[in-house]
Amino acid sequence: MSRRADRRAGKTSGRASGQASGQGAGSPAPAGKARARPARRSPRWALWCLVVGVLLTAGSGAAVAGSRAMLGAATKTITQQPLLGDTRVQVKHASVKGAKTILLVGLDTRPNQDPSKLTRSDSIILLHIPADHKAAYLVSLPRDSYVRIPAFDNGKQPYAGGRNKINAAFAYGSRGLTGDKALTGGVTLLTKTVKNLAGITPDAGAVIDFQGFRKVVDVLGKVCMYVDTTTTSIHIGHDNSTGKRAAPYRINPDGTVRGKIRGVTPNIYRKGNHCFTPADALDFVRQRDLLDDDSYDYGRQRHQQQFLKAVITNMVDSGLDSPTKLPGLLSALGKTMTVDNGGIPLADWVFALRGIRPDDLVTIKTNNGKFNSDNIPGVGSAEILSDTSMDLLKSVKTDTVDKFILANPTWVTRS
């Protein structure tokens, strides 16, 4: 949490050292018994560090600070195409001045995925930058949020509209389409859904493919951070007799734990400072079941947010200043993202936001990190956004997030 946010929240905090997945979504999920804890999601959320890294670190890293030419070169690797459709207000001369909100959409499309299967957005985050450009706020919209999705015709297969989980918006917007058209259709309907929900019209947007994230972490080599609660891995451990890596638990199809495998010791990430290898870092942020504080999905969300900031810090401190790491980092970034710049060159975005450091990135917990689910006929267990969460979204629209934090200091994720 930044000093600026600390002051707003009236708290102090130390600086930390340094998720539709590609599932089918052809029809709404059948109604079922409401679950106290939703099924596990993989950490595609972490893709946001790539977008935030471009927007925040490329402008502040010593290797490129103050040089528009270098910024231009750094952003040429990023794939750009229209994503937001006709949702954005069109202006002749777009500018980075004033408050800005960027819609970040994460996908996990497998290389051999059946194109007939719809893809739900795995992560949906609003990156809000206030008018003074002195901070940045990350507001996650839970992928299971129960919302109204407006009617939409993507030119191939129209959608009549209706209430569903918000991650279905990308699926219905992109169905029947492939390639770039699928991305545009999906993000356009998701953007319309966000506007319908909160009145927010994003100024820019980005889609990120999870597969590329691994390459970015590989380039950095390691990620150092503070682990705030001892966490046991249900995915990675070692065989006690051979010492080789092995799965320590049997996992049910819905992601829940079935039981421990005899003779395998799980990885345990104990409370304290850790420098993670890429594999262990991604394993750590997946965990929700065996956290010492029993916070489950919201504990995992907290760890994801802390890890995100740690990755950005690492990018600033080593990746952008390293002549050996920078080319590989930029290449990995370029292969991972598709961006709609809102009519503003990416170099201008970066240059305008160059003063924002990782410590100025404030992450906020929707629903204050507490489950607020309901069983919806024809949909299943869905997350209901509380009145205060709607106030949070309103503060994004009106550029008053700082006032929201003052009134709701516990909603800020500490890192």
C-alpha positions in Angstrom: 0.0 0.0 0.0 1.5 3.4 -0.9 2.3 6.1 1.6 -0.3 8.2 -0.2 -3.0 5.6 0.4 -1.7 5.1 3.9 -2.5 8.7 4.7 -5.9 8.5 3.1 -6.8 5.4 5.1 -5.3 6.7 8.3 -3.1 3.6 8.5 0.5 2.7 8.1 1.9 -0.3 6.3 5.3 -1.6 5.4 6.4 -2.1 1.9 6.7 -5.7 0.8 10.1 -6.9 -0.3 10.7 -8.1 -3.1 -7.5 -15.4 -12.7 -13.3 -17.6 -18.4 -10.4 -19.8 -18.0 -10.6 -21.7 -21.3 -13.7 -23.5 -20.2 -16.8 -24.1 -22.3 -19.5 -21.5 -21.8 -22.1 -22.4 -24.3 -25.0 -22.1 -21.9 -25.5 -20.9 -18.3 -24.3 -23.2 -15.6 -27.1 -25.4 -14.2 -28.5 -24.5 -10.9 -27.0 -26.3 -8.0 -26.4 -26.2 -4.3 -24.8 -23.0 -3.2 -21.2 -23.5 -2.2 -19.5 -21.8 0.7 -16.3 -21.6 -1.3 -16.2 -21.5 -5.1 -14.0 -23.9 -7.1 -10.4 -23.0 -7.5 -9.2 -20.7 -10.2 -5.7 -20.6 -11.6 -3.7 -17.4 -11.3 -4.4 -15.7 -14.6 -5.0 -12.6 -12.6 -1.3 -12.2 -12.5 -1.3 -11.2 -16.2 -2.2 -7.7 -15.0 1.4 -7.2 -14.0 2.2 -7.1 -17.7 -0.2 -4.3 -18.5 0.5 -2.4 -15.3 4.2 -3.0 -15.9 4.0 -1.4 -19.3 2.0 1.5 -18.0 3.9 2.1 -14.8 7.4 0.7 -15.1 8.4 1.6 -18.6 8.0 5.2 -17.7 9.9 5.0 -14.4 12.7 2.6 -15.1 16.1 4.2 -15.3 16.8 2.5 -18.6 14.1 4.5 -20.4 13.1 7.4 -18.2 12.5 10.6 -20.0 13.1 9.2 -23.5 10.1 9.1 -25.8 12.2 7.4 -28.5 13.0 4.6 -26.1 9.4 4.4 -24.9 8.3 4.1 -28.5 10.7 1.2 -29.1 9.6 -0.5 -25.9 6.0 -0.4 -26.9 6.3 -1.5 -30.5 6.3 -5.1 -29.5 2.7 -4.8 -28.1 -0.1 -6.0 -30.5 -2.7 -3.3 -30.9 -6.2 -3.5 -32.3 -9.7 -2.0 -31.6 -11.3 -3.8 -28.7 -13.9 -1.5 -27.2 -16.1 -1.2 -30.3 -18.5 1.7 -30.2 -18.6 2.0 -26.4 -16.0 4.8 -26.1 -16.8 8.4 -26.6 -15.0 9.4 -29.8 -12.9 12.5 -29.6 -10.7 14.1 -32.3 -7.7 14.6 -30.2 -7.5 12.0 -27.4 -5.3 13.0 -24.5 -3.9 11.3 -21.4 -4.8 14.3 -19.3 -7.4 13.9 -16.6 -8.7 10.7 -14.9 -8.5 7.5 -16.9 -9.9 4.0 -16.4 -8.5 1.0 -18.3 -10.3 -2.3 -18.6 -8.0 -5.3 -18.2 -9.3 -8.7 -19.4 -7.5 -11.9 -18.8 -8.0 -15.1 -20.9 -6.5 -18.6 -20.8 -6.8 -19.8 -24.3 -5.0 -23.1 -24.8 -3.0 -23.6 -28.1 -5.2 -26.5 -29.2 -8.5 -25.2 -27.8 -11.6 -26.2 -29.7 -12.7 -23.0 -31.4 -16.3 -24.1 -31.1 -16.0 -23.8 -27.3 -16.7 -20.4 -25.8 -14.2 -18.7 -23.6 -15.2 -16.9 -20.5 -13.0 -14.0 -19.3 -10.9 -15.3 -16.4 -10.1 -12.0 -14.8 -11.7 -8.6 -15.0 -10.0 -5.6 -13.5 -10.5 -1.8 -13.7 -7.2 0.1 -13.5 -8.2 3.6 -12.4 -5.7 6.5 -12.6 -6.9 9.7 -10.9 -6.7 13.1 -12.6 -3.4 14.0 -10.8 -1.7 10.9 -12.1 -0.1 10.3 -8.7 -1.5 6.9 -8.0 -3.2 3.9 -9.6 -6.0 1.8 -8.3 -6.8 -1.8 -9.1 -10.4 -2.8 -8.6 -11.3 -6.4 -9.4 -14.7 -7.4 -10.6 -15.3 -11.0 -9.3 -15.8 -13.2 -12.4 -18.9 -14.7 -10.8 -20.5 -11.3 -10.1 -24.3 -11.6 -11.0 -25.1 -8.8 -13.4 -27.3 -7.8 -16.3 -25.6 -8.4 -19.7 -27.1 -6.2 -22.4 -28.3 -7.5 -25.8 -25.5 -7.6 -28.4 -25.1 -8.6 -32.1 -21.5 -9.4 -33.0 -22.4 -9.9 -36.7 -22.2 -13.7 -36.4 -24.4 -14.8 -33.5 -26.6 -12.4 -31.6 -27.2 -12.5 -27.9 -30.6 -11.5 -26.5 -29.3 -10.2 -23.2 -30.1 -11.3 -19.7 -28.7 -11.8 -16.2 -25.7 -14.0 -15.7 -22.2 -14.1 -14.3 -20.1 -11.2 -15.6 -17.5 -13.5 -17.1 -20.2 -14.8 -19.6 -20.2 -11.4 -21.3 -17.0 -12.1 -23.1 -18.2 -15.6 -24.1 -21.5 -14.3 -25.6 -19.8 -11.3 -27.3 -17.2 -13.6 -29.0 -19.2 -16.7 -29.8 -19.2 -17.7 -33.5 -16.1 -15.6 -34.1 -12.4 -16.4 -34.2 -9.1 -14.5 -33.9 -9.1 -10.7 -33.6 -12.8 -10.5 -34.2 -13.5 -12.7 -31.3 -11.4 -10.5 -29.0 -13.1 -7.4 -30.2 -16.6 -8.9 -29.8 -15.9 -10.3 -26.4 -14.3 -7.2 -25.0 -17.0 -4.9 -26.5 -19.9 -6.8 -24.8 -17.9 -6.9 -21.5 -17.3 -3.2 -21.8 -21.1 -2.6 -22.4 -21.8 -4.8 -19.3 -19.4 -2.8 -17.1 -21.0 0.5 -18.4 -24.5 -0.9 -17.7 -23.4 -2.0 -14.2 -21.5 1.1 -13.1 -21.8 3.8 -15.7 -18.0 3.4 -16.4 -16.8 3.8 -20.0 -13.2 2.6 -20.2 -10.7 4.9 -21.9 -8.6 2.0 -23.1 -8.5 -1.8 -22.8 -6.2 -4.8 -22.9 -6.5 -8.5 -23.3 -3.8 -10.7 -22.0 -3.0 -14.4 -22.6 -1.9 -16.3 -19.5 0.5 -18.4 -21.4 2.8 -15.5 -22.0 3.0 -14.6 -18.3 5.3 -17.5 -17.6 7.8 -16.2 -20.0 7.9 -12.8 -18.2 8.6 -14.4 -14.8 11.2 -16.6 -16.4 13.0 -13.5 -17.7 13.0 -12.0 -14.3 14.4 -15.2 -12.8 12.9 -14.8 -9.3 10.2 -12.9 -7.4 10.9 -11.8 -3.9 8.0 -10.9 -1.5 6.7 -11.2 2.1 4.4 -14.2 2.7 1.9 -13.0 5.3 0.4 -16.4 6.2 1.9 -19.9 6.0 0.5 -21.5 2.9 0.6 -25.2 2.0 0.6 -26.2 -1.7 -2.0 -28.8 -2.9 -0.3 -29.0 -6.3 3.5 -29.3 -5.8 5.5 -31.3 -3.4 8.3 -34.0 -3.4 8.3 -37.7 -3.2 9.8 -38.7 0.1 11.6 -41.7 -1.4 12.9 -40.3 -4.6 13.1 -36.6 -3.9 11.4 -35.8 -7.2 8.6 -33.3 -7.6 5.2 -34.9 -7.2 1.6 -33.8 -6.6 0.8 -34.0 -2.8 -3.0 -34.1 -3.0 -5.7 -35.7 -5.2 -7.9 -33.0 -6.7 -11.6 -33.3 -7.6 -12.8 -32.1 -11.0 -14.2 -29.0 -9.4 -10.8 -28.1 -8.0 -11.5 -29.1 -4.4 -9.1 -31.3 -2.4 -10.0 -35.0 -2.4 -7.3 -36.3 -0.1 -3.5 -36.4 0.6 -1.2 -38.7 -1.3 0.8 -40.9 1.0 4.6 -40.5 0.8 4.6 -37.0 -0.7 5.4 -33.9 1.3 3.8 -30.7 0.0 5.6 -27.4 -0.6 5.0 -25.2 2.4 5.5 -21.4 2.0 6.0 -20.2 5.5 5.3 -16.8 6.8 8.2 -14.5 6.2 10.4 -13.2 3.3 10.8 -15.5 0.3 12.5 -15.4 -3.1 10.4 -17.6 -5.3 11.5 -19.5 -8.4 9.0 -18.9 -11.4 7.4 -22.3 -10.8 7.0 -21.9 -7.1 5.8 -18.3 -7.4 3.0 -19.3 -9.7 2.2 -22.3 -7.4 2.0 -20.0 -4.3 -0.5 -17.6 -5.8 -2.8 -20.5 -6.8 -3.3 -21.7 -3.2 -6.6 -21.1 -1.3 -7.4 -24.3 0.6 -4.6 -24.7 3.1 -3.9 -21.1 4.3 -3.2 -20.8 8.0 -5.7 -17.9 8.3 -8.5 -19.9 6.6 -9.2 -16.9 4.2 -9.6 -19.2 1.2 -10.3 -17.4 -2.1 -9.9 -13.9 -0.7 -6.6 -14.9 0.9 -5.5 -16.1 -2.5 -6.7 -12.8 -4.0 -4.6 -10.9 -1.4 -1.5 -13.0 -2.2 -2.1 -12.4 -5.9 -2.2 -8.6 -5.4 0.9 -8.7 -3.3 2.7 -10.8 -5.8 1.6 -8.5 -8.6 3.3 -5.6 -6.9 6.4 -7.6 -6.2 6.7 -8.5 -9.9 6.3 -4.9 -10.9 8.9 -3.9 -8.3 11.3 -6.5 -9.7 10.6 -5.2 -13.3 11.6 -1.7 -12.1 14.6 -2.7 -10.1 16.2 -5.2 -12.4 14.3 -6.0 -15.6 14.2 -2.5 -17.2 17.7 -1.6 -16.0 19.3 -4.8 -17.2 20.6 -4.8 -20.8 20.5 -8.6 -20.7 16.9 -8.9 -19.4 15.3 -6.0 -21.2 15.1 -7.5 -24.7 13.6 -10.7 -23.4 11.2 -8.9 -21.2 9.9 -6.7 -24.0 9.6 -9.7 -26.3 7.6 -11.6 -23.7 5.3 -8.6 -23.1 4.7 -8.2 -26.8 3.6 -11.8 -27.2 1.2 -11.7 -24.3 -0.9 -8.5 -24.8 -3.4 -7.1 -27.2 -4.2 -3.4 -26.5 -6.7 -0.8 -27.5 -4.9 2.4 -26.7 -8.0 4.6 -26.9 -6.5 6.7 -29.6 -3.5 7.6 -27.5 -0.1 6.2 -28.5 1.2 3.7 -25.9 4.4 5.8 -25.5 2.3 8.8 -24.5 0.4 6.7 -22.0 3.7 5.5 -20.4 5.3 9.0 -20.5 2.3 10.6 -18.8 2.2 8.0 -16.1 6.0 7.8 -15.5 5.7 9.2 -12.0 3.7 6.3 -10.7 5.8 3.8 -8.8 4.9 0.3 -7.7 4.3 1.7 -4.2 1.6 4.0 -5.6 -0.4 1.0 -6.9 -3.3 0.5 -4.5 -5.4 -2.7 -4.7 -8.9 -2.7 -3.3 -11.0 -5.7 -2.2 -14.5 -5.9 -3.7 -17.1 -6.9 -1.1 -14.3 -6.2 1.5 -12.8 -9.6 0.8 -15.9 -11.5 2.1 -18.1 -13.9 0.2 -21.5 -12.6 -0.6 -22.9 -15.5 -2.7 -26.4 -16.7 -3.6 -27.7 -19.6 -5.6 -29.4 -18.3 -8.7 -31.7 -20.7 -10.6 -30.2 -21.5 -14.0 -26.9 -19.9 -13.1 -25.7 -21.6 -9.9 -23.7 -20.0 -7.1 -22.9 -16.4 -8.0 -21.3 -13.4 -6.3 -23.7 -10.6 -5.3 -22.0 -7.2 -5.2 -22.8 -5.3 -2.0 -24.1 -1.8 -1.8 -20.6 -0.7 -0.7 -19.0 -2.4 -3.7 -21.4 -0.4 -5.9 -20.2 2.7 -4.1 -16.6 1.7 -4.9 -17.5 1.4 -8.6 -19.2 4.8 -8.4 -16.0 6.3 -7.0 -14.1 5.0 -10.0 -16.6 6.7 -12.3 -16.5 10.0 -10.4 -12.7 9.9 -9.7 -13.2 9.9 -5.9 -11.6 6.6 -5.0 -9.4 8.4 -2.4 -12.6 9.4 -0.6 -13.9 5.9 -0.7 -10.6 4.6 0.9 -10.9 7.2 3.6 -14.4 6.0 4.4 -13.5 2.2 4.0 -9.9 1.8 4.9 -10.2 -2.0 5.5 -11.1 -2.5 1.8 -7.4 -1.7 0.8 -5.3 -4.8 0.5 -2.1 -4.3 2.5 1.2 -5.4 1.0 
